[in-house]
Amino acid sequence: MKHRQKVLNIMAAVLFVLFLAVIIWGCTHGAGPLHTPVSDGIEQIDLDRIYLPSSGVEVNFSDVILSGQNETRKLIVSTQSGTVTTKLTDRLIKQLDFDFMKKTQDVSYTGTGYFVVDLDRLSPSNVIQDRDRKTVTIQIGHAYLQAIEIDPSNIIIDEVQESLLARGDIELTVADYTAIERDLRSRLEEKFDIAANGQAADELAIKMVKEVYEPVVKAIDRRYRVIVQFE
């Protein structure tokens, strides 16, 4: 009985030594935590943007820029204010032009002219993307005088200048008022639509169109810059 107990003790000791040896060998030769290289096709460019090289998706800036045409059809780039005056004359006898037989009255119109750029006329050919230089060039038409607005509160009608034989107010018909307004509007247009005003509007157009579209482009890719030029 004692012999059998001794054998069991020896076997237990051997098993313990073997178990201990396995543990020691595992600690010295075992591999670290399992690391399997996995590629998800995503490259982090910066904190706000990632690049998906395997997606095959390329951004077309032309599509993005032209998609907002309904929101920005005409961009007002410059306004000009001006005043023109016309002299109304009423003769006692129409055929005789003597100062003592006529009365006069000055009428002044103050108006505002609006120079605009048509953004709704942009087409894909007007948006040129250079992937190597990281630029988006937008070609626009020149600014032009699109409208004249006359403020009724700024219409000034002076007192009638009477003469010896011509007294009282100058009576005007509806046709007279229409002709006067047409003449003054035409003269305002001539006053606004000059080379100097057009050049100033063009310079502002380059700046303002860039301000409209550059945030759109940079929201897609901050590496790109916007260049605006005339067709």
C-alpha positions as CSV (number, residue, x, y, z in Angstrom):
1,M,0.0,0.0,0.0
2,K,2.8,2.3,0.9
3,H,4.5,1.5,-2.4
4,R,1.4,2.4,-4.4
5,Q,1.1,5.7,-2.6
6,K,4.7,6.5,-3.4
7,V,4.2,5.8,-7.1
8,L,1.2,8.1,-7.2
9,N,3.2,10.8,-5.5
10,I,6.0,10.5,-8.1
11,M,3.5,10.6,-11.0
12,A,1.8,13.7,-9.6
13,A,5.2,15.4,-9.2
14,V,6.1,14.5,-12.8
15,L,2.8,15.8,-14.1
16,F,3.3,19.1,-12.2
17,V,6.8,19.5,-13.5
18,L,5.6,18.9,-17.1
19,F,2.7,21.4,-16.6
20,L,5.1,23.9,-15.2
21,A,7.5,23.4,-18.2
22,V,4.7,23.9,-20.7
23,I,3.8,27.2,-19.0
24,I,7.3,28.4,-19.0
25,W,7.8,27.4,-22.7
26,G,4.6,29.2,-23.7
27,C,5.7,32.4,-22.0
28,T,9.1,32.5,-23.7
29,H,8.1,31.3,-27.2
30,G,4.4,32.1,-27.5
31,A,3.1,34.7,-30.0
32,G,1.7,38.0,-28.9
33,P,-1.9,39.1,-29.4
34,L,-3.3,38.1,-32.8
35,H,-3.0,40.9,-35.4
36,T,-4.4,40.4,-38.8
37,P,-3.7,43.2,-41.3
38,V,-7.1,44.4,-42.7
39,S,-7.5,47.1,-45.3
40,D,-10.8,48.9,-45.5
41,G,-9.8,51.1,-48.4
42,I,-10.1,54.3,-46.3
43,E,-7.2,56.8,-46.1
44,Q,-7.5,59.5,-43.5
45,I,-6.4,62.8,-45.1
46,D,-7.2,65.1,-42.1
47,L,-9.7,65.2,-39.3
48,D,-12.5,66.4,-41.5
49,R,-12.0,64.5,-44.7
50,I,-11.3,60.9,-45.8
51,Y,-10.5,59.5,-49.2
52,L,-12.0,56.3,-50.6
53,P,-9.6,55.1,-53.3
54,S,-11.4,51.9,-53.9
55,S,-14.9,53.5,-54.3
56,G,-14.3,54.8,-57.8
57,V,-16.2,57.9,-57.0
58,E,-14.9,61.2,-58.4
59,V,-16.5,64.5,-57.5
60,N,-17.5,66.6,-60.5
61,F,-17.4,70.2,-59.4
62,S,-19.4,71.3,-62.5
63,D,-22.4,69.2,-61.3
64,V,-22.2,70.7,-57.8
65,I,-21.9,74.3,-59.0
66,L,-24.6,74.2,-61.6
67,S,-27.0,72.4,-59.3
68,G,-27.7,75.7,-57.5
69,Q,-28.7,77.8,-60.5
70,N,-32.3,78.1,-59.5
71,E,-31.2,79.8,-56.3
72,T,-28.8,82.3,-57.8
73,R,-30.1,83.3,-61.2
74,K,-28.8,86.8,-61.4
75,L,-26.1,88.1,-59.0
76,I,-26.2,91.9,-58.4
77,V,-22.6,92.9,-58.3
78,S,-22.9,96.7,-58.3
79,T,-25.4,99.5,-57.9
80,Q,-25.1,103.1,-59.1
81,S,-27.2,106.1,-58.1
82,G,-27.8,109.2,-60.2
83,T,-30.1,112.1,-60.8
84,V,-31.2,113.6,-64.1
85,T,-33.3,116.8,-64.7
86,T,-35.5,117.9,-67.5
87,K,-37.1,121.3,-68.0
88,L,-40.8,121.5,-68.9
89,T,-41.8,124.5,-71.0
90,D,-45.3,125.8,-71.7
91,R,-45.6,128.6,-74.3
92,L,-48.6,130.9,-74.4
93,I,-48.4,130.7,-78.2
94,K,-46.8,127.5,-79.3
95,Q,-45.2,128.9,-82.4
96,L,-43.6,131.9,-80.5
97,D,-40.5,131.3,-78.4
98,F,-40.3,134.4,-76.4
99,D,-39.3,134.4,-72.7
100,F,-42.1,136.7,-71.6
101,M,-44.6,134.3,-73.2
102,K,-43.6,131.0,-71.6
103,K,-43.3,129.4,-68.2
104,T,-40.9,126.6,-67.2
105,Q,-40.6,124.0,-64.5
106,D,-37.7,121.6,-63.6
107,V,-38.4,117.9,-62.8
108,S,-35.7,115.7,-61.4
109,Y,-35.6,111.9,-61.2
110,T,-33.2,110.0,-58.9
111,G,-32.7,106.4,-59.8
112,T,-30.6,103.3,-59.0
113,G,-29.1,101.2,-61.7
114,Y,-28.3,97.5,-61.0
115,F,-25.4,95.7,-62.7
116,V,-25.8,92.0,-62.7
117,V,-24.0,88.8,-63.8
118,D,-26.1,85.9,-65.2
119,L,-25.2,82.8,-63.3
120,D,-28.1,80.8,-64.8
121,R,-26.3,80.9,-68.1
122,L,-23.4,78.9,-66.8
123,S,-22.9,75.6,-68.5
124,P,-20.6,72.6,-67.9
125,S,-18.1,74.1,-70.4
126,N,-17.9,77.2,-68.1
127,V,-16.6,75.2,-65.2
128,I,-13.1,73.8,-65.7
129,Q,-11.6,71.5,-63.2
130,D,-7.8,70.9,-63.0
131,R,-7.0,68.0,-60.8
132,D,-3.2,68.5,-61.1
133,R,-3.2,72.1,-60.1
134,K,-6.2,71.7,-57.7
135,T,-8.2,74.6,-59.3
136,V,-11.8,75.1,-60.4
137,T,-12.0,77.9,-63.1
138,I,-15.4,79.5,-63.6
139,Q,-15.9,81.5,-66.7
140,I,-18.7,84.2,-66.5
141,G,-20.1,86.8,-68.8
142,H,-19.5,90.5,-68.3
143,A,-21.6,92.5,-65.9
144,Y,-24.4,94.6,-67.5
145,L,-27.0,97.1,-66.5
146,Q,-30.1,95.0,-66.0
147,A,-32.6,97.4,-64.4
148,I,-33.2,101.0,-63.3
149,E,-35.3,101.6,-60.3
150,I,-36.8,105.1,-59.8
151,D,-37.9,106.0,-56.2
152,P,-41.1,108.0,-56.4
153,S,-40.2,109.8,-53.2
154,N,-37.1,111.1,-54.9
155,I,-38.9,112.8,-57.8
156,I,-38.5,116.5,-57.3
157,I,-40.8,119.0,-59.0
158,D,-39.6,122.6,-58.7
159,E,-41.8,125.6,-58.6
160,V,-43.1,127.0,-61.9
161,Q,-41.0,129.9,-63.2
162,E,-43.6,132.3,-64.6
163,S,-43.1,135.1,-67.1
164,L,-44.8,138.4,-67.8
165,L,-47.6,136.9,-69.9
166,A,-47.5,133.2,-68.8
167,R,-49.0,132.5,-65.4
168,G,-50.2,129.6,-63.4
169,D,-49.3,125.9,-63.3
170,I,-48.1,123.9,-66.3
171,E,-50.9,121.5,-67.2
172,L,-49.8,118.1,-68.2
173,T,-51.7,115.2,-69.8
174,V,-51.1,111.5,-69.1
175,A,-49.3,111.3,-72.4
176,D,-47.0,114.2,-71.2
177,Y,-46.2,112.4,-68.0
178,T,-45.4,109.1,-69.9
179,A,-43.1,110.9,-72.3
180,I,-41.3,112.7,-69.5
181,E,-40.7,109.5,-67.5
182,R,-39.5,107.7,-70.7
183,D,-37.1,110.5,-71.4
184,L,-35.7,110.6,-67.9
185,R,-35.4,106.9,-67.7
186,S,-33.5,106.9,-71.0
187,R,-31.1,109.6,-69.7
188,L,-30.6,107.7,-66.4
189,E,-29.6,104.6,-68.5
190,E,-27.1,106.7,-70.5
191,K,-25.7,108.1,-67.2
192,F,-25.3,104.6,-65.7
193,D,-24.3,102.5,-68.7
194,I,-20.8,104.0,-69.3
195,A,-17.4,102.3,-69.6
196,A,-16.2,103.3,-66.1
197,N,-19.3,101.8,-64.4
198,G,-19.0,98.7,-66.4
199,Q,-15.4,98.2,-65.5
200,A,-16.1,98.7,-61.8
201,A,-18.9,96.2,-62.0
202,D,-16.7,93.7,-63.7
203,E,-14.1,94.0,-61.0
204,L,-16.7,93.4,-58.4
205,A,-18.2,90.5,-60.3
206,I,-14.9,88.6,-60.2
207,K,-14.7,89.0,-56.5
208,M,-18.3,88.3,-55.7
209,V,-18.7,85.2,-57.9
210,K,-15.6,83.8,-56.2
211,E,-17.2,84.5,-52.8
212,V,-20.3,82.6,-53.9
213,Y,-18.7,79.4,-55.2
214,E,-15.5,79.1,-53.2
215,P,-17.2,77.9,-50.0
216,V,-19.0,75.3,-52.1
217,V,-15.8,74.0,-53.6
218,K,-13.8,74.0,-50.4
219,A,-16.6,72.2,-48.6
220,I,-16.0,69.3,-51.0
221,D,-12.2,69.5,-51.0
222,R,-10.2,72.2,-49.2
223,R,-7.2,71.7,-51.4
224,Y,-9.0,73.3,-54.4
225,R,-9.1,77.0,-55.0
226,V,-11.5,78.9,-57.3
227,I,-10.5,81.1,-60.2
228,V,-13.1,83.4,-61.8
229,Q,-12.5,84.8,-65.3
230,F,-14.5,86.2,-68.1
231,E,-15.4,84.2,-71.2
